Amino acid sequence: MISYLLAGMLVWGGAGWLLDWWLNIPHHLATFFGGVGGAGAGLYMVVKKMGNTS
């Protein structure tokens, strides 16, 4: 379960970092929102996987 959270933050945070670098966005905003969005997506995947235990 932790791997879903870490993978989401690393993948989408990394994509945000690349977007920051490519577009020269100040204060690393895309990295922040990518990491937060990735954590949210990872949390969604954990809840979805744990919800099917019936």
N, C-alpha and C positions, 0 to 999 in steps of 0.2 A: 504494500500500500504506500509506503514511503517512497518507493521508486516512482510511482505515478506523480507524486507531488514534486519530487526533485527533477524528474525528467521534464515535466511541464515547465517548471521555472527555468531550467537550463536551456531548453529548446527555444521557448518563446522569449526569454530574456536575451539569449544569444541573437535571435532574429531582431530584437529591438536594438541591441548593441550595433549590429550591422547597419540597421536603418539609421541610427544616430550617426555612425561614422560616414555613411554614404551621403546623407542629407545635411550633415553638420548641424544637428539639432542641439541647442544648448541644454545644459544641465542633465543630460542623459535621460530625457523624459521618455523616449521610446523604450529604453532599457527597463525603466521602472514599470511602465504600463505593460510591457511584455512579460516581465516577471510576475506581476500581480495577476495578469490574465492567465498566464501559464499555471500559477498556483490554483486559480479558480477552476480551470479546466481539469487539473489533476484531482482536485477535491470532488468535482462532479463525477469523474471516472471512478473514484473510490466509492462514493455513495451509490453510483449505479451498479458497481460490481458487488458491493455488500448488500444491496437491496434485493438481489436475486437469490437469496439463501433460503427461500421458502420451500 
